[in-house]
Protein backbone atom coordinates (compact mmCIF):
# COMPACT_ATOMS: atom_id res chain seq x y z
CA UNK A 1 0.00 0.00 0.00
CA UNK A 2 1.70 3.18 -1.18
CA UNK A 3 0.32 6.58 -0.16
CA UNK A 4 -0.31 9.11 -2.89
CA UNK A 5 1.43 12.47 -2.83
CA UNK A 6 -0.80 15.39 -3.81
CA UNK A 7 0.08 18.97 -4.46
CA UNK A 8 3.42 20.32 -5.54
CA UNK A 9 6.45 20.90 -3.40
CA UNK A 10 7.14 24.52 -2.53
CA UNK A 11 10.56 25.75 -3.46
CA UNK A 12 12.63 28.33 -1.68
CA UNK A 13 11.06 31.78 -2.14
CA UNK A 14 9.00 22.13 30.85
CA UNK A 15 11.31 23.96 32.76
CA UNK A 16 10.94 27.48 31.72
CA UNK A 17 8.82 29.31 29.17
CA UNK A 18 10.62 32.56 28.62
CA UNK A 19 10.06 33.58 25.01
CA UNK A 20 11.89 36.81 24.12
CA UNK A 21 10.17 37.25 20.75
CA UNK A 22 12.37 40.22 19.87
CA UNK A 23 15.38 37.91 19.47
CA UNK A 24 15.80 36.73 15.89
CA UNK A 25 17.88 33.58 15.28
CA UNK A 26 21.25 34.46 13.76
CA UNK A 27 21.85 30.91 12.52
CA UNK A 28 19.90 29.27 9.71
CA UNK A 29 18.18 26.22 11.23
CA UNK A 30 16.72 23.50 9.03
CA UNK A 31 13.74 21.70 10.57
CA UNK A 32 11.69 18.73 9.38
CA UNK A 33 8.02 19.20 10.28
CA UNK A 34 5.62 16.22 10.39
CA UNK A 35 1.87 16.67 10.85
CA UNK A 36 -0.25 13.50 10.49
CA UNK A 37 -3.98 13.78 9.94
CA UNK A 38 -6.60 11.07 9.65
CA UNK A 39 -6.29 10.76 5.86
CA UNK A 40 -2.96 12.43 5.09
CA UNK A 41 0.49 13.34 6.36
CA UNK A 42 1.77 16.88 5.87
CA UNK A 43 5.54 17.19 5.60
CA UNK A 44 7.71 20.28 5.28
CA UNK A 45 11.29 21.48 5.56
CA UNK A 46 11.77 24.93 7.06
CA UNK A 47 14.85 27.14 7.09
CA UNK A 48 13.98 29.27 10.10
CA UNK A 49 10.54 30.74 9.23
CA UNK A 50 10.82 29.99 5.50
CA UNK A 51 9.29 26.82 4.09
CA UNK A 52 11.51 25.42 1.33
CA UNK A 53 9.76 22.08 0.69
CA UNK A 54 6.21 21.12 1.57
CA UNK A 55 3.63 18.58 0.47
CA UNK A 56 0.65 16.57 1.62
CA UNK A 57 0.88 12.81 1.27
CA UNK A 58 -2.69 11.61 0.84
CA UNK A 59 -3.53 8.09 1.96
CA UNK A 60 -5.55 5.80 -0.34
CA UNK A 61 -9.28 5.54 0.37
CA UNK A 62 -8.86 1.93 1.49
CA UNK A 63 -6.09 2.78 3.95
CA UNK A 64 -8.27 3.25 7.03
CA UNK A 65 -10.14 0.04 6.27
CA UNK A 66 -6.90 -1.93 6.12
CA UNK A 67 -5.30 -0.17 9.09
CA UNK A 68 -8.10 1.01 11.41
CA UNK A 69 -5.73 1.21 14.40
CA UNK A 70 -3.59 4.32 14.28
CA UNK A 71 -0.46 2.61 15.55
CA UNK A 72 -0.58 0.10 12.67
CA UNK A 73 -0.12 2.99 10.22
CA UNK A 74 3.25 4.03 11.64
CA UNK A 75 5.66 2.18 9.35
CA UNK A 76 3.76 2.99 6.16
CA UNK A 77 3.63 6.69 7.01
CA UNK A 78 7.31 6.64 7.94
CA UNK A 79 8.29 5.11 4.60
CA UNK A 80 6.08 7.60 2.75
CA UNK A 81 7.94 10.42 4.50
CA UNK A 82 11.31 9.08 3.38
CA UNK A 83 10.01 8.50 -0.16
CA UNK A 84 8.84 12.10 -0.46
CA UNK A 85 12.10 13.56 0.81
CA UNK A 86 14.11 11.25 -1.45
CA UNK A 87 12.02 12.29 -4.46
CA UNK A 88 12.91 15.90 -3.66
CA UNK A 89 16.62 14.99 -3.31
CA UNK A 90 16.69 16.19 0.28
CA UNK A 91 19.55 14.97 2.47
CA UNK A 92 18.24 14.47 6.02
CA UNK A 93 21.76 14.78 7.40
CA UNK A 94 21.43 18.53 6.77
CA UNK A 95 18.73 18.84 9.42
CA UNK A 96 19.15 20.57 12.77
CA UNK A 97 16.03 19.03 14.27
CA UNK A 98 12.65 17.40 13.72
CA UNK A 99 9.28 18.38 15.15
CA UNK A 100 6.02 16.43 15.12
CA UNK A 101 2.47 17.36 15.90
CA UNK A 102 1.75 16.53 19.53
CA UNK A 103 -0.79 13.77 20.09
CA UNK A 104 -3.22 12.98 22.89
CA UNK A 105 -0.99 13.23 25.95
CA UNK A 106 -1.52 13.99 29.61
CA UNK A 107 -2.68 17.53 30.46
CA UNK A 108 0.32 19.89 30.56
CA UNK A 109 1.20 23.57 30.07
CA UNK A 110 1.84 24.86 26.58
CA UNK A 111 5.31 25.20 25.10
CA UNK A 112 7.90 23.22 23.17
CA UNK A 113 8.63 19.79 24.63
CA UNK A 114 11.50 17.41 24.03
CA UNK A 115 10.22 14.04 22.82
CA UNK A 116 10.95 11.42 25.48
CA UNK A 117 10.60 7.66 25.85
CA UNK A 118 7.70 8.12 28.29
CA UNK A 119 5.87 10.33 25.81
CA UNK A 120 6.32 7.70 23.10
CA UNK A 121 5.19 4.93 25.44
CA UNK A 122 1.96 6.77 26.29
CA UNK A 123 1.20 7.28 22.60
CA UNK A 124 2.11 3.74 21.55
CA UNK A 125 -0.50 2.46 24.01
CA UNK A 126 -2.95 5.34 23.29
CA UNK A 127 -3.09 5.97 27.03
CA UNK A 128 -5.05 9.20 26.63
CA UNK A 129 -6.89 8.33 23.43
CA UNK A 130 -6.28 7.27 19.85
CA UNK A 131 -5.80 9.92 17.17
CA UNK A 132 -3.72 10.26 14.01
CA UNK A 133 -1.77 13.10 15.63
CA UNK A 134 -0.25 10.53 18.00
CA UNK A 135 1.91 9.45 15.07
CA UNK A 136 3.53 12.89 14.85
CA UNK A 137 5.57 12.16 17.96
CA UNK A 138 6.39 8.59 16.98
CA UNK A 139 7.49 9.52 13.46
CA UNK A 140 9.64 12.39 14.72
CA UNK A 141 11.18 10.11 17.35
CA UNK A 142 12.12 7.43 14.81
CA UNK A 143 13.70 9.88 12.39
CA UNK A 144 15.52 11.75 15.15
CA UNK A 145 17.11 8.55 16.43
CA UNK A 146 18.16 7.43 12.96
CA UNK A 147 19.85 10.76 12.20
CA UNK A 148 20.85 11.72 15.77
CA UNK A 149 18.68 14.85 15.86
CA UNK A 150 16.83 16.67 18.65
CA UNK A 151 13.08 16.04 18.41
CA UNK A 152 10.21 18.16 19.72
CA UNK A 153 6.48 18.71 19.88
CA UNK A 154 4.81 22.11 20.29
CA UNK A 155 1.60 23.09 22.11
CA UNK A 156 -0.24 19.75 21.81
CA UNK A 157 -4.02 19.32 21.91
CA UNK A 158 -3.70 18.35 25.58
CA UNK A 159 -2.24 21.76 26.52
CA UNK A 160 -3.94 22.59 29.84
CA UNK A 161 -3.55 25.95 31.56
CA UNK A 162 -7.08 26.17 32.95
CA UNK A 163 -7.82 28.04 36.13
CA UNK A 164 -8.94 25.62 38.88
CA UNK A 165 -12.45 27.07 38.63
CA UNK A 166 -12.51 26.46 34.88
CA UNK A 167 -12.40 22.71 35.46
CA UNK A 168 -15.60 22.67 37.52
CA UNK A 169 -18.48 21.31 35.43
CA UNK A 170 -21.32 21.45 37.92
CA UNK A 171 -21.47 17.66 38.26
CA UNK A 172 -19.11 16.00 40.78
CA UNK A 173 -17.04 13.40 38.96
CA UNK A 174 -17.22 15.19 35.61
CA UNK A 175 -14.37 17.62 35.00
CA UNK A 176 -14.21 20.12 32.17
CA UNK A 177 -11.24 19.34 29.94
CA UNK A 178 -8.93 21.76 28.18
CA UNK A 179 -8.96 20.38 24.63
CA UNK A 180 -8.39 23.15 22.14
CA UNK A 181 -6.57 23.89 18.90
CA UNK A 182 -3.70 24.99 21.13
CA UNK A 183 -1.03 24.94 18.41
CA UNK A 184 -2.94 27.40 16.24
CA UNK A 185 -4.17 29.46 19.18
CA UNK A 186 -0.75 29.94 20.75
CA UNK A 187 0.80 30.75 17.39
CA UNK A 188 -1.62 33.55 16.52
CA UNK A 189 -1.35 34.89 20.07
CA UNK A 190 2.42 35.23 19.68
CA UNK A 191 2.18 36.86 16.26
CA UNK A 192 -0.52 39.30 17.39
CA UNK A 193 1.43 40.26 20.51
CA UNK A 194 4.41 41.00 18.28
CA UNK A 195 2.22 43.03 15.92
CA UNK A 196 0.87 45.23 18.71
CA UNK A 197 4.37 45.50 20.22
CA UNK A 198 3.52 43.92 23.57
CA UNK A 199 5.15 41.08 25.45
CA UNK A 200 2.88 38.03 25.29
CA UNK A 201 2.90 37.81 29.08
CA UNK A 202 1.27 41.25 29.23
CA UNK A 203 -1.58 40.57 26.81
CA UNK A 204 -5.19 39.42 27.05
CA UNK A 205 -6.73 37.81 23.96
CA UNK A 206 -9.96 36.09 23.04
CA UNK A 207 -9.19 33.66 20.22
CA UNK A 208 -11.68 31.84 18.00
CA UNK A 209 -10.25 29.01 15.91
CA UNK A 210 -12.87 28.24 13.27
CA UNK A 211 -12.01 25.23 11.14
CA UNK A 212 -13.13 21.62 10.90
CA UNK A 213 -13.44 21.94 14.66
CA UNK A 214 -14.04 25.06 16.71
CA UNK A 215 -12.19 26.32 19.80
CA UNK A 216 -12.95 29.63 21.48
CA UNK A 217 -10.74 30.53 24.41
CA UNK A 218 -9.56 33.22 26.77
CA UNK A 219 -5.81 33.84 26.94
CA UNK A 220 -4.60 35.76 29.96
CA UNK A 221 -0.92 36.66 29.93
CA UNK A 222 -0.34 34.03 27.25
CA UNK A 223 -2.12 31.21 29.10
CA UNK A 224 -5.32 29.47 27.98
CA UNK A 225 -7.30 29.98 31.19
CA UNK A 226 -10.60 28.76 29.73
CA UNK A 227 -11.80 27.28 26.47
CA UNK A 228 -14.62 25.49 24.76
CA UNK A 229 -13.99 21.79 24.08
CA UNK A 230 -12.47 21.70 20.61
CA UNK A 231 -12.89 17.93 20.28
CA UNK A 232 -16.44 17.33 21.50
CA UNK A 233 -18.83 18.44 24.18
CA UNK A 234 -18.93 22.20 24.50
CA UNK A 235 -19.02 25.35 22.41
CA UNK A 236 -20.51 26.14 18.98
CA UNK A 237 -21.34 23.34 16.57
CA UNK A 238 -18.93 23.06 13.65
CA UNK A 239 -18.87 21.59 10.15
CA UNK A 240 -19.48 18.02 11.38
CA UNK A 241 -19.39 18.16 15.19
CA UNK A 242 -22.03 18.91 17.77
CA UNK A 243 -21.42 21.68 20.27
CA UNK A 244 -23.03 22.26 23.65
CA UNK A 245 -26.18 20.15 23.98
CA UNK A 246 -29.05 19.95 26.44
CA UNK A 247 -28.20 16.96 28.65
CA UNK A 248 -31.80 15.79 28.83
CA UNK A 249 -32.11 15.59 25.03
CA UNK A 250 -28.89 13.57 24.76
CA UNK A 251 -30.09 11.09 27.40
CA UNK A 252 -33.45 10.74 25.64
CA UNK A 253 -31.75 10.15 22.30
CA UNK A 254 -29.52 7.41 23.71
CA UNK A 255 -32.36 5.61 25.46
CA UNK A 256 -35.03 6.00 22.77
CA UNK A 257 -32.78 4.86 19.93
CA UNK A 258 -30.78 2.39 22.06
CA UNK A 259 -27.51 3.83 20.79
CA UNK A 260 -24.13 2.38 21.77
CA UNK A 261 -21.08 4.48 22.64
CA UNK A 262 -19.49 4.24 19.19
CA UNK A 263 -22.80 5.12 17.51
CA UNK A 264 -23.15 8.25 19.62
CA UNK A 265 -19.57 9.29 18.91
CA UNK A 266 -20.20 8.83 15.17
CA UNK A 267 -23.33 11.00 15.32
CA UNK A 268 -21.81 13.74 17.46
CA UNK A 269 -18.46 13.99 15.67
CA UNK A 270 -19.25 13.10 12.03
CA UNK A 271 -22.97 13.60 11.45
CA UNK A 272 -23.80 16.79 13.32
CA UNK A 273 -23.27 20.50 12.72
CA UNK A 274 -23.62 21.72 9.13
CA UNK A 275 -23.27 18.12 7.91
CA UNK A 276 -26.25 17.00 9.95
CA UNK A 277 -28.52 19.90 9.05
CA UNK A 278 -27.54 20.54 5.43
CA UNK A 279 -25.50 17.49 4.36
CA UNK A 280 -22.77 19.95 3.41
CA UNK A 281 -19.42 20.92 4.96
CA UNK A 282 -18.06 23.41 2.44
CA UNK A 283 -18.70 26.94 3.67
CA UNK A 284 -18.61 28.50 0.20
CA UNK A 285 -21.18 25.98 -1.01
CA UNK A 286 -23.38 26.85 1.96
CA UNK A 287 -23.18 30.54 1.08
CA UNK A 288 -24.06 29.65 -2.52
CA UNK A 289 -27.12 27.81 -1.21
CA UNK A 290 -28.08 30.91 0.74
CA UNK A 291 -27.59 33.16 -2.28
CA UNK A 292 -29.90 30.84 -4.23
CA UNK A 293 -32.66 31.36 -1.68
CA UNK A 294 -32.17 28.36 0.64
CA UNK A 295 -33.84 29.57 3.84
CA UNK A 296 -32.78 26.56 5.90
CA UNK A 297 -29.13 27.14 5.03
CA UNK A 298 -29.52 30.79 6.05
CA UNK A 299 -31.01 29.80 9.39
CA UNK A 300 -28.29 27.26 10.18
CA UNK A 301 -25.50 29.65 9.20
CA UNK A 302 -27.03 32.40 11.33
CA UNK A 303 -27.29 29.98 14.26
CA UNK A 304 -23.60 29.13 13.88
CA UNK A 305 -22.65 32.82 13.89
CA UNK A 306 -24.79 33.41 16.99
CA UNK A 307 -23.16 30.52 18.84
CA UNK A 308 -19.68 31.73 17.93
CA UNK A 309 -20.29 35.29 19.10
CA UNK A 310 -21.97 34.16 22.32
CA UNK A 311 -18.84 32.23 23.28
CA UNK A 312 -16.61 35.11 22.25
CA UNK A 313 -18.71 37.29 24.54
CA UNK A 314 -18.39 34.79 27.39
CA UNK A 315 -14.60 34.70 27.10
CA UNK A 316 -14.49 38.50 26.89
CA UNK A 317 -16.46 38.69 30.13
CA UNK A 318 -14.06 36.23 31.79
CA UNK A 319 -11.26 38.69 31.02
CA UNK A 320 -13.40 41.47 32.53
CA UNK A 321 -13.62 43.16 29.16
CA UNK A 322 -9.90 43.97 29.17
CA UNK A 323 -9.00 42.44 25.81
CA UNK A 324 -6.16 43.57 23.56
CA UNK A 325 -7.68 41.85 20.54
CA UNK A 326 -10.26 39.29 19.48
CA UNK A 327 -8.39 37.01 17.07
CA UNK A 328 -10.25 34.92 14.50
CA UNK A 329 -8.26 32.19 12.79
CA UNK A 330 -8.69 28.80 11.10
CA UNK A 331 -9.86 27.76 7.66
CA UNK A 332 -13.31 29.37 7.95
CA UNK A 333 -11.64 32.74 8.60
CA UNK A 334 -10.83 32.80 4.88
CA UNK A 335 -14.47 33.76 4.30
CA UNK A 336 -14.77 37.55 4.33
CA UNK A 337 -18.55 37.19 4.44
CA UNK A 338 -18.44 35.07 7.60
CA UNK A 339 -15.99 37.48 9.24
CA UNK A 340 -18.32 40.38 8.44
CA UNK A 341 -21.29 38.57 9.98
CA UNK A 342 -19.35 37.78 13.16
CA UNK A 343 -17.87 41.28 13.39
CA UNK A 344 -21.30 42.93 13.43
CA UNK A 345 -21.85 41.42 16.88
CA UNK A 346 -18.43 41.94 18.46
CA UNK A 347 -16.89 45.03 16.86
CA UNK A 348 -17.51 47.08 20.02
CA UNK A 349 -15.86 44.51 22.30
CA UNK A 350 -12.21 44.94 21.25
CA UNK A 351 -10.08 45.33 18.11
CA UNK A 352 -10.57 42.37 15.76
CA UNK A 353 -7.59 40.59 14.21
CA UNK A 354 -8.18 38.07 11.42
CA UNK A 355 -5.45 35.51 10.68
CA UNK A 356 -7.03 33.07 8.21
CA UNK A 357 -5.92 29.56 7.45
CA UNK A 358 -4.39 26.58 9.20
CA UNK A 359 -0.90 27.61 10.35
CA UNK A 360 0.12 24.39 12.06
CA UNK A 361 3.26 23.72 10.03
CA UNK A 362 4.62 27.22 10.61
CA UNK A 363 3.78 27.01 14.32
CA UNK A 364 5.55 23.67 14.73
CA UNK A 365 8.69 24.93 12.99
CA UNK A 366 8.70 28.14 15.01
CA UNK A 367 8.43 26.25 18.30
CA UNK A 368 11.44 24.08 17.48
CA UNK A 369 13.47 27.08 16.31
CA UNK A 370 12.76 29.02 19.51
CA UNK A 371 14.46 26.22 21.43
CA UNK A 372 17.34 25.61 19.02
CA UNK A 373 18.12 29.34 18.90
CA UNK A 374 18.15 29.60 22.69
CA UNK A 375 15.09 31.84 22.96
CA UNK A 376 13.14 29.20 24.88
CA UNK A 377 13.99 26.16 26.97
CA UNK A 378 12.54 22.80 25.98
CA UNK A 379 10.16 21.41 28.56
CA UNK A 380 10.23 17.82 29.78
CA UNK A 381 7.13 15.63 29.63
C-alpha positions as CSV (number, residue, x, y, z in Angstrom):
1,X,0.0,0.0,0.0
2,X,1.7,3.2,-1.2
3,X,0.3,6.6,-0.2
4,X,-0.3,9.1,-2.9
5,X,1.4,12.5,-2.8
6,X,-0.8,15.4,-3.8
7,X,0.1,19.0,-4.5
8,X,3.4,20.3,-5.5
9,X,6.4,20.9,-3.4
10,X,7.1,24.5,-2.5
11,X,10.6,25.8,-3.5
12,X,12.6,28.3,-1.7
13,X,11.1,31.8,-2.1
14,X,9.0,22.1,30.8
15,X,11.3,24.0,32.8
16,X,10.9,27.5,31.7
17,X,8.8,29.3,29.2
18,X,10.6,32.6,28.6
19,X,10.1,33.6,25.0
20,X,11.9,36.8,24.1
21,X,10.2,37.3,20.8
22,X,12.4,40.2,19.9
23,X,15.4,37.9,19.5
24,X,15.8,36.7,15.9
25,X,17.9,33.6,15.3
26,X,21.2,34.5,13.8
27,X,21.9,30.9,12.5
28,X,19.9,29.3,9.7
29,X,18.2,26.2,11.2
30,X,16.7,23.5,9.0
31,X,13.7,21.7,10.6
32,X,11.7,18.7,9.4
33,X,8.0,19.2,10.3
34,X,5.6,16.2,10.4
35,X,1.9,16.7,10.8
36,X,-0.2,13.5,10.5
37,X,-4.0,13.8,9.9
38,X,-6.6,11.1,9.7
39,X,-6.3,10.8,5.9
40,X,-3.0,12.4,5.1
41,X,0.5,13.3,6.4
42,X,1.8,16.9,5.9
43,X,5.5,17.2,5.6
44,X,7.7,20.3,5.3
45,X,11.3,21.5,5.6
46,X,11.8,24.9,7.1
47,X,14.8,27.1,7.1
48,X,14.0,29.3,10.1
49,X,10.5,30.7,9.2
50,X,10.8,30.0,5.5
51,X,9.3,26.8,4.1
52,X,11.5,25.4,1.3
53,X,9.8,22.1,0.7
54,X,6.2,21.1,1.6
55,X,3.6,18.6,0.5
56,X,0.6,16.6,1.6
57,X,0.9,12.8,1.3
58,X,-2.7,11.6,0.8
59,X,-3.5,8.1,2.0
60,X,-5.6,5.8,-0.3
61,X,-9.3,5.5,0.4
62,X,-8.9,1.9,1.5
63,X,-6.1,2.8,4.0
64,X,-8.3,3.3,7.0
65,X,-10.1,0.0,6.3
66,X,-6.9,-1.9,6.1
67,X,-5.3,-0.2,9.1
68,X,-8.1,1.0,11.4
69,X,-5.7,1.2,14.4
70,X,-3.6,4.3,14.3
71,X,-0.5,2.6,15.6
72,X,-0.6,0.1,12.7
73,X,-0.1,3.0,10.2
74,X,3.3,4.0,11.6
75,X,5.7,2.2,9.4
76,X,3.8,3.0,6.2
77,X,3.6,6.7,7.0
78,X,7.3,6.6,7.9
79,X,8.3,5.1,4.6
80,X,6.1,7.6,2.8
81,X,7.9,10.4,4.5
82,X,11.3,9.1,3.4
83,X,10.0,8.5,-0.2
84,X,8.8,12.1,-0.5
85,X,12.1,13.6,0.8
86,X,14.1,11.3,-1.4
87,X,12.0,12.3,-4.5
88,X,12.9,15.9,-3.7
89,X,16.6,15.0,-3.3
90,X,16.7,16.2,0.3
91,X,19.6,15.0,2.5
92,X,18.2,14.5,6.0
93,X,21.8,14.8,7.4
94,X,21.4,18.5,6.8
95,X,18.7,18.8,9.4
96,X,19.2,20.6,12.8
97,X,16.0,19.0,14.3
98,X,12.7,17.4,13.7
99,X,9.3,18.4,15.2
100,X,6.0,16.4,15.1
101,X,2.5,17.4,15.9
102,X,1.7,16.5,19.5
103,X,-0.8,13.8,20.1
104,X,-3.2,13.0,22.9
105,X,-1.0,13.2,26.0
106,X,-1.5,14.0,29.6
107,X,-2.7,17.5,30.5
108,X,0.3,19.9,30.6
109,X,1.2,23.6,30.1
110,X,1.8,24.9,26.6
111,X,5.3,25.2,25.1
112,X,7.9,23.2,23.2
113,X,8.6,19.8,24.6
114,X,11.5,17.4,24.0
115,X,10.2,14.0,22.8
116,X,11.0,11.4,25.5
117,X,10.6,7.7,25.9
118,X,7.7,8.1,28.3
119,X,5.9,10.3,25.8
120,X,6.3,7.7,23.1
121,X,5.2,4.9,25.4
122,X,2.0,6.8,26.3
123,X,1.2,7.3,22.6
124,X,2.1,3.7,21.6
125,X,-0.5,2.5,24.0
126,X,-2.9,5.3,23.3
127,X,-3.1,6.0,27.0
128,X,-5.0,9.2,26.6
129,X,-6.9,8.3,23.4
130,X,-6.3,7.3,19.8
131,X,-5.8,9.9,17.2
132,X,-3.7,10.3,14.0
133,X,-1.8,13.1,15.6
134,X,-0.2,10.5,18.0
135,X,1.9,9.4,15.1
136,X,3.5,12.9,14.9
137,X,5.6,12.2,18.0
138,X,6.4,8.6,17.0
139,X,7.5,9.5,13.5
140,X,9.6,12.4,14.7
141,X,11.2,10.1,17.3
142,X,12.1,7.4,14.8
143,X,13.7,9.9,12.4
144,X,15.5,11.8,15.1
145,X,17.1,8.6,16.4
146,X,18.2,7.4,13.0
147,X,19.8,10.8,12.2
148,X,20.8,11.7,15.8
149,X,18.7,14.9,15.9
150,X,16.8,16.7,18.7
151,X,13.1,16.0,18.4
152,X,10.2,18.2,19.7
153,X,6.5,18.7,19.9
154,X,4.8,22.1,20.3
155,X,1.6,23.1,22.1
156,X,-0.2,19.7,21.8
157,X,-4.0,19.3,21.9
158,X,-3.7,18.4,25.6
159,X,-2.2,21.8,26.5
160,X,-3.9,22.6,29.8
161,X,-3.5,26.0,31.6
162,X,-7.1,26.2,33.0
163,X,-7.8,28.0,36.1
164,X,-8.9,25.6,38.9
165,X,-12.4,27.1,38.6
166,X,-12.5,26.5,34.9
167,X,-12.4,22.7,35.5
168,X,-15.6,22.7,37.5
169,X,-18.5,21.3,35.4
170,X,-21.3,21.4,37.9
171,X,-21.5,17.7,38.3
172,X,-19.1,16.0,40.8
173,X,-17.0,13.4,39.0
174,X,-17.2,15.2,35.6
175,X,-14.4,17.6,35.0
176,X,-14.2,20.1,32.2
177,X,-11.2,19.3,29.9
178,X,-8.9,21.8,28.2
179,X,-9.0,20.4,24.6
180,X,-8.4,23.1,22.1
181,X,-6.6,23.9,18.9
182,X,-3.7,25.0,21.1
183,X,-1.0,24.9,18.4
184,X,-2.9,27.4,16.2
185,X,-4.2,29.5,19.2
186,X,-0.8,29.9,20.8
187,X,0.8,30.7,17.4
188,X,-1.6,33.6,16.5
189,X,-1.4,34.9,20.1
190,X,2.4,35.2,19.7
191,X,2.2,36.9,16.3
192,X,-0.5,39.3,17.4
193,X,1.4,40.3,20.5
194,X,4.4,41.0,18.3
195,X,2.2,43.0,15.9
196,X,0.9,45.2,18.7
197,X,4.4,45.5,20.2
198,X,3.5,43.9,23.6
199,X,5.1,41.1,25.5
200,X,2.9,38.0,25.3
201,X,2.9,37.8,29.1
202,X,1.3,41.2,29.2
203,X,-1.6,40.6,26.8
204,X,-5.2,39.4,27.0
205,X,-6.7,37.8,24.0
206,X,-10.0,36.1,23.0
207,X,-9.2,33.7,20.2
208,X,-11.7,31.8,18.0
209,X,-10.3,29.0,15.9
210,X,-12.9,28.2,13.3
211,X,-12.0,25.2,11.1
212,X,-13.1,21.6,10.9
213,X,-13.4,21.9,14.7
214,X,-14.0,25.1,16.7
215,X,-12.2,26.3,19.8
216,X,-12.9,29.6,21.5
217,X,-10.7,30.5,24.4
218,X,-9.6,33.2,26.8
219,X,-5.8,33.8,26.9
220,X,-4.6,35.8,30.0
221,X,-0.9,36.7,29.9
222,X,-0.3,34.0,27.2
223,X,-2.1,31.2,29.1
224,X,-5.3,29.5,28.0
225,X,-7.3,30.0,31.2
226,X,-10.6,28.8,29.7
227,X,-11.8,27.3,26.5
228,X,-14.6,25.5,24.8
229,X,-14.0,21.8,24.1
230,X,-12.5,21.7,20.6
231,X,-12.9,17.9,20.3
232,X,-16.4,17.3,21.5
233,X,-18.8,18.4,24.2
234,X,-18.9,22.2,24.5
235,X,-19.0,25.3,22.4
236,X,-20.5,26.1,19.0
237,X,-21.3,23.3,16.6
238,X,-18.9,23.1,13.7
239,X,-18.9,21.6,10.2
240,X,-19.5,18.0,11.4
241,X,-19.4,18.2,15.2
242,X,-22.0,18.9,17.8
243,X,-21.4,21.7,20.3
244,X,-23.0,22.3,23.6
245,X,-26.2,20.2,24.0
246,X,-29.0,19.9,26.4
247,X,-28.2,17.0,28.6
248,X,-31.8,15.8,28.8
249,X,-32.1,15.6,25.0
250,X,-28.9,13.6,24.8
251,X,-30.1,11.1,27.4
252,X,-33.4,10.7,25.6
253,X,-31.7,10.2,22.3
254,X,-29.5,7.4,23.7
255,X,-32.4,5.6,25.5
256,X,-35.0,6.0,22.8
257,X,-32.8,4.9,19.9
258,X,-30.8,2.4,22.1
259,X,-27.5,3.8,20.8
260,X,-24.1,2.4,21.8
261,X,-21.1,4.5,22.6
262,X,-19.5,4.2,19.2
263,X,-22.8,5.1,17.5
264,X,-23.2,8.2,19.6
265,X,-19.6,9.3,18.9
266,X,-20.2,8.8,15.2
267,X,-23.3,11.0,15.3
268,X,-21.8,13.7,17.5
269,X,-18.5,14.0,15.7
270,X,-19.2,13.1,12.0
271,X,-23.0,13.6,11.5
272,X,-23.8,16.8,13.3
273,X,-23.3,20.5,12.7
274,X,-23.6,21.7,9.1
275,X,-23.3,18.1,7.9
276,X,-26.2,17.0,9.9
277,X,-28.5,19.9,9.0
278,X,-27.5,20.5,5.4
279,X,-25.5,17.5,4.4
280,X,-22.8,20.0,3.4
281,X,-19.4,20.9,5.0
282,X,-18.1,23.4,2.4
283,X,-18.7,26.9,3.7
284,X,-18.6,28.5,0.2
285,X,-21.2,26.0,-1.0
286,X,-23.4,26.8,2.0
287,X,-23.2,30.5,1.1
288,X,-24.1,29.6,-2.5
289,X,-27.1,27.8,-1.2
290,X,-28.1,30.9,0.7
291,X,-27.6,33.2,-2.3
292,X,-29.9,30.8,-4.2
293,X,-32.7,31.4,-1.7
294,X,-32.2,28.4,0.6
295,X,-33.8,29.6,3.8
296,X,-32.8,26.6,5.9
297,X,-29.1,27.1,5.0
298,X,-29.5,30.8,6.0
299,X,-31.0,29.8,9.4
300,X,-28.3,27.3,10.2
301,X,-25.5,29.7,9.2
302,X,-27.0,32.4,11.3
303,X,-27.3,30.0,14.3
304,X,-23.6,29.1,13.9
305,X,-22.7,32.8,13.9
306,X,-24.8,33.4,17.0
307,X,-23.2,30.5,18.8
308,X,-19.7,31.7,17.9
309,X,-20.3,35.3,19.1
310,X,-22.0,34.2,22.3
311,X,-18.8,32.2,23.3
312,X,-16.6,35.1,22.2
313,X,-18.7,37.3,24.5
314,X,-18.4,34.8,27.4
315,X,-14.6,34.7,27.1
316,X,-14.5,38.5,26.9
317,X,-16.5,38.7,30.1
318,X,-14.1,36.2,31.8
319,X,-11.3,38.7,31.0
320,X,-13.4,41.5,32.5
321,X,-13.6,43.2,29.2
322,X,-9.9,44.0,29.2
323,X,-9.0,42.4,25.8
324,X,-6.2,43.6,23.6
325,X,-7.7,41.8,20.5
326,X,-10.3,39.3,19.5
327,X,-8.4,37.0,17.1
328,X,-10.3,34.9,14.5
329,X,-8.3,32.2,12.8
330,X,-8.7,28.8,11.1
331,X,-9.9,27.8,7.7
332,X,-13.3,29.4,7.9
333,X,-11.6,32.7,8.6
334,X,-10.8,32.8,4.9
335,X,-14.5,33.8,4.3
336,X,-14.8,37.6,4.3
337,X,-18.6,37.2,4.4
338,X,-18.4,35.1,7.6
339,X,-16.0,37.5,9.2
340,X,-18.3,40.4,8.4
341,X,-21.3,38.6,10.0
342,X,-19.4,37.8,13.2
343,X,-17.9,41.3,13.4
344,X,-21.3,42.9,13.4
345,X,-21.9,41.4,16.9
346,X,-18.4,41.9,18.5
347,X,-16.9,45.0,16.9
348,X,-17.5,47.1,20.0
349,X,-15.9,44.5,22.3
350,X,-12.2,44.9,21.3
351,X,-10.1,45.3,18.1
352,X,-10.6,42.4,15.8
353,X,-7.6,40.6,14.2
354,X,-8.2,38.1,11.4
355,X,-5.4,35.5,10.7
356,X,-7.0,33.1,8.2
357,X,-5.9,29.6,7.5
358,X,-4.4,26.6,9.2
359,X,-0.9,27.6,10.3
360,X,0.1,24.4,12.1
361,X,3.3,23.7,10.0
362,X,4.6,27.2,10.6
363,X,3.8,27.0,14.3
364,X,5.6,23.7,14.7
365,X,8.7,24.9,13.0
366,X,8.7,28.1,15.0
367,X,8.4,26.2,18.3
368,X,11.4,24.1,17.5
369,X,13.5,27.1,16.3
370,X,12.8,29.0,19.5
371,X,14.5,26.2,21.4
372,X,17.3,25.6,19.0
373,X,18.1,29.3,18.9
374,X,18.1,29.6,22.7
375,X,15.1,31.8,23.0
376,X,13.1,29.2,24.9
377,X,14.0,26.2,27.0
378,X,12.5,22.8,26.0
379,X,10.2,21.4,28.6
380,X,10.2,17.8,29.8
381,X,7.1,15.6,29.6
